[in-house]
Structure formats: C-alpha cells, structure tokens
Amino acid sequence: MAPYRMSAAELEKLKEWLEELLEKKFVRPNVSPWGAPVLLVKKKDGS
C-alpha cells in the first residue's frame, strides 16, 4: 500500500485513540521494523 498523508485532525484523533488504548493496556509500544498502515474512515453519523 502506498503511503499517504493524514490531515492534522485525523492525526490528532489517532494520537488520542492510541493514548486511550495504551492507558487501558489494550496495546503496548513496539519498536518492530514491521507495521501496518492505519486508514481512518468517518462513519455516517460523522464520528
């Protein structure tokens, strides 16, 4: 998948979401050279 830029609003929302998941210990920091792209899609209700 080709890289793409995220808008400032999308990037801020992603950071908030990741911080919340880190606090709940659903995810943990990783330094692996492998990763997966993130694609944000708005729902019909705008969230």
Beta strands, then each sheet from edge to edge (+ up, - down):
end
